[in-house]
Amino acid sequence: MNADPPPPADQLDQALASILAARKYRAVHPGLVRDIAAAELAKGRSIKEAVKAAKNQLHQSAAAYIRRNLDYDDALRQLQTTVTAAKRRPGSDPSSDPAVRTLLRRLMT
């Protein structure tokens, strides 16, 4: 099975810049955006069509679930602190620690 050739770098860079310029997609990892945009461009779509299709996929898979009002740096600090405390407890597994789970639930709602 032959894979589609990769799109020209300048087209991919234009599509990536266009998508990441949208406020809605700024919190999405650029690597994910790049992969989706590259796949759409490889289908032979114009930059405009590829951007539209990529934004649609990103909305369905990621952006609809991102909390824009969450301070991600603060959330990361809280998670690191909570996991570190969980690791200090004898026999504790941070992945099943009640404090870690409670924090994660709160951050995701």
C-alpha positions as CSV (number, residue, x, y, z in Angstrom):
1,M,0.0,0.0,0.0
2,N,1.5,3.3,-1.1
3,A,1.4,6.2,1.4
4,D,0.5,9.7,0.1
5,P,3.6,11.8,-0.4
6,P,4.1,14.4,2.3
7,P,2.8,17.9,1.5
8,P,5.4,20.7,0.7
9,A,6.8,22.2,3.9
10,D,5.6,25.7,3.1
11,Q,2.0,24.5,2.7
12,L,2.1,22.6,5.9
13,D,3.6,25.6,7.7
14,Q,0.9,27.9,6.3
15,A,-1.8,25.5,7.4
16,L,-0.3,25.0,10.8
17,A,0.0,28.8,11.4
18,S,-3.5,29.4,10.3
19,I,-5.0,26.7,12.6
20,L,-2.9,27.7,15.6
21,A,-3.8,31.4,15.1
22,A,-7.4,30.5,16.1
23,R,-7.9,31.0,19.8
24,K,-9.9,27.8,20.0
25,Y,-6.9,25.6,19.0
26,R,-4.0,27.4,20.8
27,A,-4.1,24.9,23.6
28,V,-3.9,21.9,21.3
29,H,-0.4,20.3,21.0
30,P,1.2,21.6,17.8
31,G,2.4,18.1,16.9
32,L,-1.2,16.9,16.7
33,V,-2.2,19.9,14.6
34,R,0.7,19.3,12.3
35,D,-0.1,15.6,11.8
36,I,-3.8,16.3,11.1
37,A,-3.0,19.2,8.7
38,A,-0.4,17.1,6.9
39,A,-2.9,14.2,6.4
40,E,-5.4,16.6,5.0
41,L,-2.9,18.3,2.6
42,A,-1.7,14.8,1.5
43,K,-5.2,14.2,0.3
44,G,-4.6,16.9,-2.4
45,R,-6.7,19.5,-0.7
46,S,-6.0,23.2,-1.0
47,I,-4.6,24.9,2.1
48,K,-8.0,26.5,2.7
49,E,-9.8,23.2,2.4
50,A,-7.1,21.4,4.5
51,V,-7.4,24.0,7.3
52,K,-11.1,23.7,7.4
53,A,-11.0,19.9,7.5
54,A,-8.3,19.9,10.1
55,K,-10.2,22.3,12.3
56,N,-13.2,20.1,12.1
57,Q,-11.2,17.0,13.1
58,L,-9.5,18.9,15.9
59,H,-12.9,20.2,17.2
60,Q,-14.3,16.7,17.3
61,S,-11.2,15.1,18.9
62,A,-9.8,17.7,21.2
63,A,-11.0,21.4,21.2
64,A,-14.5,20.6,22.3
65,Y,-13.1,19.2,25.5
66,I,-10.5,21.9,26.4
67,R,-11.3,24.2,29.2
68,R,-10.2,27.7,28.1
69,N,-10.6,29.1,31.6
70,L,-8.1,26.6,33.2
71,D,-4.7,27.9,34.2
72,Y,-2.7,25.0,32.8
73,D,0.5,26.0,34.6
74,D,-1.2,26.1,37.9
75,A,-3.0,22.8,37.2
76,L,0.4,21.2,36.4
77,R,1.9,22.5,39.7
78,Q,-1.0,21.1,41.6
79,L,-0.8,17.8,39.9
80,Q,3.0,17.6,40.5
81,T,2.6,18.4,44.2
82,T,-0.2,15.9,44.7
83,V,1.6,13.1,42.9
84,T,4.8,13.8,44.9
85,A,2.8,13.7,48.1
86,A,1.2,10.4,47.0
87,K,4.6,8.9,46.2
88,R,5.7,9.6,49.8
89,R,2.9,7.5,51.3
90,P,4.1,4.0,52.0
91,G,2.8,1.5,49.5
92,S,0.9,4.2,47.6
93,D,0.4,4.1,43.8
94,P,-0.2,7.6,42.6
95,S,-2.4,6.4,39.8
96,S,-4.9,5.0,42.3
97,D,-4.4,7.6,45.1
98,P,-7.7,9.2,46.1
99,A,-6.1,12.7,46.3
100,V,-4.7,12.4,42.8
101,R,-8.0,11.1,41.4
102,T,-10.0,13.9,43.2
103,L,-7.7,16.6,41.7
104,L,-7.9,15.1,38.2
105,R,-11.7,15.0,38.4
106,R,-11.8,18.6,39.5
107,L,-9.5,19.7,36.8
108,M,-11.5,17.9,34.1
109,T,-14.8,19.4,35.0
